Amino acid sequence: MIVDQAVYRGGRREECGDLSETLATLRAPGAPDEDFLWVGLKDPGPEEFDVVVRELDLHPLAVEDARSGDERAKIEPYGESADSFFAVVKTLRYLEATSDIETGEVVVILAPHIAVTLRWGEVAPLAGLRQRLEEHEHSLLRRGPVSVLHGVLDTVVDTYVEIDDEVARDLTEIEADVFGGGNRTHSTTIYRLKREVLEFRRAAAPLRVPLQTLADDEGPVRDPEMRLHFRDVSDHLQEVLQDVESFDSLLSDVLSAHLSQIGVQQNSDMRRISAWAAMIAVPTLIAGVYGMNFDHMPELHWAFGYPLALLVMAVAVGLLHRSFRRSGWL
């Protein structure tokens, strides 16, 4: 459905009626290039989206990619206008209780005098974005539709930074437990966090190059002020991606160390089991021999035969136990 729609003239909000009529007014000769119409949608149905596409005459290439709601993260120009962009941004939400990362999606379509945002799913940290941009004293909305793309990217990358901190805390706890000998961490916990880090990377990494392009002086963004703001977002994303890459490498090392510790512990357990089995085998052997009760065994009728057998067992087990203790098997 359409969540909100408004016209921005000189960065100030004005209510709008019919979309096609409003757009025609914005495109009239002499109208400022920075004035634009912003339409926000959330999980639009085919009929609702078709109405917006028809009213705004959106480019077929942008419409085709926007319909699916499951695209790879990207930012790319389309059409003939230098102000036309199509962006897919993966939104993330960190669940502290389970250390899982949920993924959503925001699509941004920019054209001359047009900005359309589509939110797919519930994981969309854009609540209040429009209001924050409108209320900001030096709002970038006066610089045209590209300010909407910057607002979306800036908000999403800020959530990446927050998730980066959360993952770093979880990884620090796991690392301290594994290398500190706590033995409370299971392999599944490390695998789960590694999977979430990979999900994090899949969402953030594809934006690295496009953001650098938007911030480049030779890039498609003509406004120097907007290039500076995109450069700031790009710097934050670079820091996040550096951390994510280090997280992935460190998790691999932690997992290898954890599996090695398990192997060492299992080897130690097997030695203990073998040592106790050897000590039990000696009295079992003696008892088995003297339990055969042959008539010609002299010890059968000897008063000290039974105590002697027990003494031999105890001495043999004692010597084995002492030997295993010295060798570190017990």
PyMOL commands that set and color helices and strands:
alter all, ss='L'
color gray80, all
select helices_A, chain A and resi 19-26+46-56+60-68+129-135+140-143+146-180+187-215+224-290+298-301+305-327
alter helices_A, ss='H'
color red, helices_A
select strands_A, chain A and resi 2-9+12-14+36-42+74-77+85-95+100-111+114-120
alter strands_A, ss='S'
color yellow, strands_A
deselect
rebuild
show_as cartoon
